[in-house]
């Protein structure tokens, strides 16, 4: 197996590592398992171009991406479009897609598990043809991320603290917006505070991640127009992992979701896999069952 890795040196974990030494260690581990391995270390701003170049050079190999969820999302889009298997190295803060793939979060353990891994099929989803592997969201999350990006932090814990500070600001003015939802052909109009559409439904754990990535379904999560008191309750249930018992949140499984925002104006934002993007008036979200090939541990890492 030929593996071409692209490491984002600005990724959360890589910031604190000797990344050149780590790249040599990765090469050693994969060669011990009989694979060819090469890597590029690039800045975050150059990651997409580096991934595209790597995929173009090694169409018969495996594309490995090392970085946070934004890096992995970009790599998944490149791998899906080119048909190349993707290997995910979790070097970010949350590593949500890696968790769903049952990849160990410690980097050396991740390398070992991938070097002895197998190619499997996973679902990938799109929002207006833009690929995502975790979620598309509007409402609370874009506001939080926009605020968090104005705060300074230099570590994973600093990022988490910045997220908490941003959330504290957002809950003072819960977003509310009108939307026409068409879910597998059935339409309804609602005024809501948040919508999240996930690539496979969330599991029962504390983190909002899919337990498996081969169900061929979107998870649609809708928070109705929420008051300040209801929002505090929602935040508490999310933290405790009991949000499914909250009457303010609807969960629907679907194959396709169409969103129309009749009163969209100004520079509104959505998020795809944690990255801010412009929100379009009409968004078509689809799941592509089994369309992404991924390198996964032969024996899944325990949760």
C-alpha positions in Angstrom: 0.0 0.0 0.0 1.3 3.4 -1.0 0.4 6.1 1.6 0.8 9.8 0.9 0.2 11.9 4.1 -0.5 15.6 4.4 0.0 17.0 7.9 -1.4 20.4 8.9 1.3 21.9 11.1 -1.2 24.4 12.4 -3.5 21.5 13.7 -4.1 21.5 17.5 -1.9 18.6 18.4 0.8 19.2 15.9 1.5 22.7 17.3 3.1 21.1 20.3 5.0 18.4 18.5 8.3 18.1 16.7 6.4 17.4 13.5 9.5 16.5 11.4 10.3 13.8 14.0 6.7 12.7 14.0 6.7 12.3 10.2 9.8 10.1 10.4 8.1 8.0 13.0 5.0 7.6 10.8 7.2 6.5 7.9 8.9 4.0 10.2 5.6 2.5 11.4 4.1 2.1 8.0 7.3 0.6 6.5 7.4 -1.9 9.3 4.0 -3.1 8.1 5.2 -3.4 4.5 3.8 -0.1 3.1 5.4 2.8 1.2 5.0 6.1 3.0 5.7 9.7 2.2 4.5 12.9 3.8 4.2 16.7 3.3 4.0 19.1 6.2 2.1 22.3 5.2 0.5 25.4 6.8 -3.2 25.4 7.3 -3.8 27.9 4.5 -2.1 25.5 2.0 -3.8 22.3 3.1 -6.5 22.0 0.4 -4.0 22.5 -2.4 -1.5 20.0 -0.8 -4.3 17.4 -0.5 -5.3 17.9 -4.1 -1.7 17.6 -5.3 -1.2 14.4 -3.2 -4.3 12.8 -4.6 -3.3 13.7 -8.2 0.1 12.1 -7.7 -0.9 8.9 -6.0 -4.3 7.8 -7.5 -3.6 4.2 -6.6 -2.6 4.9 -3.0 -4.2 6.1 0.2 -4.5 9.8 1.1 -3.7 10.4 4.8 -4.7 13.7 6.4 -3.5 14.8 9.8 -5.1 17.8 11.5 -8.4 19.0 13.0 -11.9 18.4 11.8 -11.7 21.1 9.2 -8.6 19.5 7.7 -10.2 16.0 7.7 -13.4 17.4 6.1 -11.4 18.9 3.3 -9.5 15.7 2.8 -12.7 13.7 2.7 -14.0 15.9 0.0 -10.8 15.4 -2.1 -10.8 11.6 -1.4 -14.5 11.3 -2.4 -14.2 13.2 -5.6 -11.1 11.3 -6.7 -12.1 7.9 -5.4 -9.0 7.5 -3.3 -9.2 5.8 0.2 -8.8 8.3 3.1 -6.8 7.7 6.3 -7.7 10.0 9.2 -5.0 10.9 11.7 -6.7 12.7 14.6 -4.6 15.8 15.4 -7.3 18.3 16.3 -9.3 19.4 19.3 -12.4 17.2 19.0 -11.5 14.7 16.2 -15.2 13.9 15.7 -14.9 11.9 12.4 -12.0 9.9 13.8 -14.1 9.0 16.8 -16.9 7.7 14.6 -14.3 5.6 12.7 -13.1 4.2 16.0 -9.5 5.4 15.4 -7.4 5.8 18.6 -6.9 9.4 19.5 -3.3 9.0 20.7 -1.2 9.6 17.6 1.2 6.7 17.7 -1.6 4.3 18.5 -3.5 5.8 15.5 -0.6 5.2 13.2 -0.2 1.6 14.3 -3.9 0.9 13.9 -4.1 2.4 10.5 -0.9 0.7 9.3 -2.6 -2.6 10.1 -6.0 -1.4 9.0 -8.5 -2.3 6.3 -10.3 -0.3 3.6 -14.0 0.1 4.4 -17.0 2.1 3.0 -18.5 5.0 4.8 -21.2 7.5 4.0 -20.5 11.1 3.1 -23.0 13.9 2.7 -23.3 17.1 0.8 -24.9 20.5 1.2 -25.3 22.1 -2.2 -22.6 19.8 -3.5 -20.2 20.7 -0.7 -19.1 17.6 1.1 -19.2 17.1 4.8 -18.5 14.1 7.1 -19.9 15.4 10.4 -22.6 18.1 10.2 -24.2 21.1 8.5 -25.5 23.6 11.1 -27.3 26.9 11.3 -28.5 29.0 14.2 -26.5 28.6 17.4 -23.3 27.0 16.1 -22.3 29.6 13.4 -22.9 32.4 16.0 -20.7 30.6 18.5 -17.9 29.9 16.1 -17.9 33.5 14.8 -17.6 34.8 18.3 -15.0 32.2 19.3 -12.8 33.2 16.3 -12.5 36.7 17.8 -11.0 35.2 21.0 -7.4 34.3 21.4 -6.3 30.8 22.4 -3.2 28.7 21.9 -4.1 25.2 23.0 -6.9 22.6 22.9 -8.1 23.6 26.4 -7.9 27.3 25.4 -10.1 26.5 22.4 -12.7 24.8 24.6 -12.7 27.7 27.0 -13.2 30.1 24.1 -16.1 28.0 22.9 -17.7 28.2 26.4 -17.3 32.0 26.5 -18.8 32.3 23.0 -21.8 30.1 24.1 -22.3 32.3 27.2 -22.7 35.3 24.9 -24.9 33.6 22.4 -27.5 32.4 24.9 -28.3 36.0 25.8 -29.9 36.4 22.4 -31.1 33.1 21.0 -31.4 33.1 17.2 -34.8 32.8 15.6 -35.5 32.4 11.8 -38.1 31.1 9.5 -37.4 28.1 7.3 -39.3 25.8 5.0 -38.1 22.3 5.4 -38.7 19.5 2.9 -37.7 16.2 4.4 -37.8 13.3 2.0 -40.5 15.1 0.0 -42.7 16.3 2.9 -42.7 20.0 3.5 -43.4 22.1 6.6 -42.8 25.8 7.6 -41.4 26.6 11.0 -39.7 29.3 13.0 -36.7 27.7 14.8 -33.6 28.6 16.7 -31.2 26.0 15.2 -31.0 23.2 12.7 -28.3 20.6 12.6 -28.0 17.9 9.9 -25.5 15.2 10.5 -23.9 12.6 8.3 -25.6 9.6 10.0 -27.6 10.1 13.2 -25.9 10.9 16.5 -25.3 8.1 18.9 -26.2 8.0 22.6 -22.8 9.2 24.0 -22.0 12.6 25.4 -20.4 13.9 22.2 -22.6 14.6 19.1 -21.0 11.9 16.9 -22.4 9.1 14.8 -21.9 5.6 16.3 -21.6 4.2 12.8 -21.1 5.8 9.3 -22.8 3.3 7.1 -26.5 3.8 7.9 -27.2 5.7 4.7 -29.3 8.3 6.6 -29.0 12.0 7.7 -29.8 12.9 11.2 -32.0 16.1 11.3 -32.1 17.9 14.6 -34.4 20.9 14.9 -34.6 23.2 18.0 -37.8 25.1 18.0 -38.0 28.8 18.8 -36.4 28.8 22.2 -36.7 31.2 25.2 -33.8 32.0 27.4 -35.0 29.6 30.1 -35.5 26.8 27.6 -32.1 27.4 26.2 -30.5 27.0 29.6 -32.3 23.7 29.9 -31.2 22.6 26.4 -27.6 23.4 27.3 -27.8 21.4 30.4 -29.2 18.3 28.6 -26.6 18.6 25.9 -23.8 18.6 28.5 -25.4 15.5 30.3 -26.0 13.7 27.0 -29.8 13.5 27.7 -30.9 16.0 25.0 -33.0 13.4 23.3 -35.4 13.7 26.3 -35.7 17.5 25.6 -39.1 18.3 24.1 -37.6 21.4 22.4 -35.5 19.2 20.0 -36.9 17.1 17.2 -34.9 14.2 15.7 -35.8 13.0 12.2 -33.9 10.5 10.0 -33.9 11.3 6.3 -32.2 10.7 3.0 -32.6 14.2 1.7 -33.3 17.6 3.3 -34.2 20.8 1.4 -34.0 24.1 3.3 -35.5 27.4 2.1 -35.0 30.6 4.1 -37.6 33.1 2.9 -36.3 36.1 4.9 -32.6 35.6 4.5 -30.8 38.9 4.3 -27.3 40.2 5.0 -24.2 38.0 5.5 -25.7 35.0 7.3 -23.5 32.1 8.1 -23.8 28.3 8.3 -21.1 25.8 9.4 -19.9 22.7 7.7 -17.8 20.5 9.9 -17.1 23.4 12.2 -16.0 25.8 9.4 -18.0 29.0 8.7 -19.5 29.3 5.2 -22.0 31.8 3.6 -25.6 30.6 4.1 -27.5 30.4 0.8 -31.3 30.9 0.5 -31.8 27.3 -0.6 -29.7 24.4 0.6 -30.1 20.8 -0.6 -28.6 18.2 1.7 -28.1 14.6 0.6 -26.3 11.5 2.0 -24.2 9.4 -0.3 -24.3 5.9 1.1 -21.0 4.1 1.1 -19.4 6.6 -1.3 -16.3 7.4 0.7 -13.6 4.7 1.1 -11.7 5.0 4.4 -8.8 3.2 6.1 -10.0 2.0 9.5 -8.5 -0.2 12.3 -8.9 -3.9 11.7 -10.0 -4.0 15.3 -11.9 -0.8 16.3 -10.5 1.1 19.2 -12.7 0.9 22.4 -14.7 4.1 23.2 
